[in-house]
């Protein structure tokens, strides 16, 4: 199982989009400061995720979400109440 996720910074109005095989571990890595590019915005919380059977599907969806980051579709994703059902 692979995941596409959107993280939200708790200290600034900032979002991060990515994909991973281990969602819990990836969030822990961001919050421990291991990622240089996101270190200054921690702590991060999970704002949205979707699951996929393959890495290529997850990567394709990640790129799609990044294409409309901060737009209407992006706002709809992070405000959706049904996102946790996958």
Phi, psi and omega in degrees: 000137177237153184233142166253134186223157172235123176256148178241131176287136179277347182254339179221158178283081186219142179234152176228133181245135179201183175222153184199167174266333183236091186297313181300315180295321181296319178296319177299320178298315178298316183285344176273353178086016181289334180265115184300320184288339182248356185306319184285357184244005182287153008278153179252143174235154180285121180260334185192148170205158174224151178247151183220154181285328183233158178295321181295323176295317180296317180297318178299316179292322177302313179298321179297313180296320179297330179293335177242029177300135179072358177270188182301312182298322178297314179298322178296320179299311185284344177265348184297135178272346184264005185297331184287344181283347177068000000 
